[in-house]
Amino acid sequence: METLIKSNDRIYITWIKSILQAHNIEYFTFDEEMSMTEGNITAIPIRIIVNESEISKALQIIKNEEKLNLSEQNKR
């Protein structure tokens, strides 16, 4: 298992999870509850972990989705 994303941005984490689900990539979320319990959302980042064999695929999918979103925003 390897860390794919580490972030304090809950919206970004949710977006990443939806992308991984849409591409049938199994993932685990670490420290999500700790982040809420701590009260200071920046103290403990949320981590998304994937299998080492899928890390490259997941990173490429995220990169492609970010480019797609950026081009969509530029059209507006």
C-alpha angles and dihedrals in degrees: 000000000000135000110257100176135008115189145142092211106104093192092054091047091051090049092051091049091052092050092050092048092049090054095043094244112153114228141169127214118219129193096008092125092042090053090056094041093051091060092214102088092198095054097074118027120214114243129207112205126196135176114280090238091061101040095097092046092048093048091049092049091050091048091051092048092049090052091048092050091048092052090048090053092049090055091060 
